[in-house]
Amino acid sequence: MKTAVHIRFIILPALVIILLSLPASAQQRRVLNLPKYDYHLLHFGITMGINNTDFRISRMPLLDSTLAVVESRPGGGFNLGILSDLRMGNYFNLRFIPQLSFTSRDLYYTFTDTSSKNSHITKKTVESTFMDFPLDIKYKSVRVNNYRMYVLAGGKYSVDMASQSNVNRKKELVKLKSAEYGYEVGFGMDFYLEFFKFSTEVKVYQGLNDVIVHDNSFFSKPISSLETKTLLFSFTFE
């Protein structure tokens, strides 16, 4: 439920921005900004955004009768990156956006005392600083005046520079592997302004590999696999 609330808070502002920015009449001809922009082979820019990151958890068979629940709650963060865009035709572009991503997530372990039926919760915060390397195919609609919609899909490889996989303090930490990979899909809108192109974008990422370090520690032992999932709302200036 809380994840759905976070998603609504991120997507709704994006939709409002898009709707308010649409021309009053799409059929009316206007002076085109940057009329030759889309015919250039290469474009470069910067991107910044906010992310909402969570885990998808798979549990081991019941090993500890006192552990009732292991759940994840999402955390926020931000992204900064540099965009390279290669024209592949009138409707397709190849985009590479190396970026820094700062994020955190919380894992909650609920333990139940079977004799007294009391429970207590242990919270473990997992922070990451990713160097992301996404490669996406962008499919663009026909340009209408100074606006254009698009969708995209691709893959991403990430290196967690804050990984503590080699730290020896087993009991206190939930250790994550230093590398992960997955796929991402999204949509957005391009706005052609007088001197540059501005874009708003919503993108969803799902990790494919298990990122937890299975070191037989107290907090990793109950978890079979841990996969990253992220919702990213970003702004791009080209």
N, C-alpha and C positions, 0 to 999 in steps of 0.2 A: 504493500500500500504506500509506504513512504517513497519507494522508488518511483512509483507512478506520479506522486505529487511533484517530485523533483523534475521528472520529464515534462510535466505540464508547465512548470514554471520556466523552463528553458525554451520549449517549443512555442508556447503562446506568444511571448514577445517577438519571436522571429516572424510569426505569421502576421502580427500586427504591423511590424515594420514593412513587410512585403505589401500588405493590403493598402496601407496609407501611402505607399510610394507609387502605386500603379496610376497611370494616367486616367483622367476622368473619362476619356473616350479613346479606346485602343485603336479605333479606326481613323482617328484624326492624324494627319501627317504633321510631324514636327521636325525641327532642325536636328539632324543627327549629330551627336557628339562623337568624336573619334571615329569617323566613318570608315577609315582604313585599318582600324585596330585589329580586327579579326583576321586580316590577311597576312599579318607578320608571322614569321616562322616561330620565333621564340618570344616569350614574355617572362618577366621576373617581377617579384613582389614580396610583400611581407604579410604574415598572417598572425593573428592573435585571437585567443578565445578562452572560454571557460569550459571546464569538463566536470562531469559527474561520473565517478568511477566506482565499480562494485565488483564483487566476486560471485561466481557461480560455484557452489560447493557440492561435492559428492562425498558422502560419509562412508567410513569403513563400517563393516558389520559391528554390532554392539560389542565393544571391548571393555568399557567401564560402565557399570550399572548405575553409577551416580551421575554420569553425564547425560542429560536429557536432550539438550538442543545445542547445535552449533549453527549460528546464523551470521550473515554479513549485512552491514548497513553501509550505504554509499557515502562517499565524501567528495567534497569539491576541490577544484584546483584550477590551474590556468596553463595555457600553452602559448609559446612564442616560436615562430618559424620563418623560414625563407622559402618562397615558392619559385619553382621553375616549371614553365608550361610550354609544351611542344605542340604545335598545330599539326593535326593528322588529316585534315580535310575540313569541309564546311561545318560538320557537326560533331567531330570528335577531337579531343585533345588528350595528351598524356601528361599527367602532373606528378611531379616529385616534390615533396615538401618536408625536408628534414627539419625537425623541431624539438625543442625542449618541452617536456610535459611534467608538471609538478602536481602530485596528487596524494591522497591518503584514503584509507578505508579502515573500517572497524570490524573486528571479529568478536562476537559475543558467545561465550561458553556458559551455558546454564547448567548448574549442578544441583541435584536433588538428594537430600538426605532421606533415605527410605524409611528410617526409623521414626524421625520427627516430622517428615513430610515438608520440611522447610527447604527453600532453594536459595541459591546465591548465584550471581552473575559475575564472571570475570571478563573484562574488556581488554582486548589487545589491539592497539592501533598500529597499522602497517603503512609506512610512508615510503613513497618511491619518487625518484627523479629519473624520468625516462629520456633517452635520446631516441626519438622515433624516426623511422625511415619508411613512410608510406608511398606507395606507387599506385596511382588511380587512373582509370579511364573515365573521362568526362564526356557525356553526351549532351549536346546543347539543342535547345529548341530554335525555331526561327526567331530572329531578332524582330521585336515590335518597338518601333521608335527607339528609345534608349534603354530598353529592358530586354532581358532574356532569361528564361528558366533553364535549369539543367539538373541532371541526375548523375551520380558517379558510383563506381564500385572498384574495389581493388584489394590489395593486401598490404600488410604492415609488419615490419620487423622492428623490435624494440630492445634496447639495452638499458637495464636498470642500474644506473650509476650509484644508487644508494643501497644496492643489494648487500645484505649481511650474511650471505650464504656461507662464508668462510669463518664467521665469528664462532668462538667456542662456547659461548654462554647458551647452552641448549635450553635450559628450563625457562628462561625469561623471554625468549624471542620466538616469533613466527617467521621463519626464514623463507625468503623467496629466491628463486633462481635469477640469474643476472640477465637472461635472454628469454624473449617470448615472441610469438608470431600469431597472426590471425587475419581475418578478413574484415572489411568495412564497406558500408553502403551509406549513401546520403543524397541530399538534394539541396538546391540553393537557387539564388537569383543574382544575376549580374546587373549592375546599374552603371551605365556609361555616362560619366560626368564630363565636364568640360576638359579637364586635364588628365584624368586617370579613371580607371575602372574600379568600382567598389562592389564587393560581393558579400552577401550573408549566406551562411551555410549551416545545416544541421547534419551531423554524421554519427552513425552508430558503429562501434567496433566490438567484435567478439573474438577473444583469444581462443586458440585451438590446442595449445599445449598446457600441460599441468605445470604450474609455476611454483608449487610449494616444495621445499626441500624435505624429503622424507628421511629425517635424521633420528627417527624413533624418539623424539622429544615428547614431552607431556602435551604440548599444544598441536603438534603436527600428527601425532599418532592416530587421532580419531578421524582424520581427513584422508579420503582416498584420492581426490584431485581438487585442484583449485584453479579456476580459469578466470581471466580478467574480462570484464565487459565495461564499455565506456560510452557515454553520450557526450558529444562535443558540439558546442555552438560557437562558431567562429566568424570573424570579420577578415576580409582580405582586401589589400590595396595593391593594385597592379599598375 
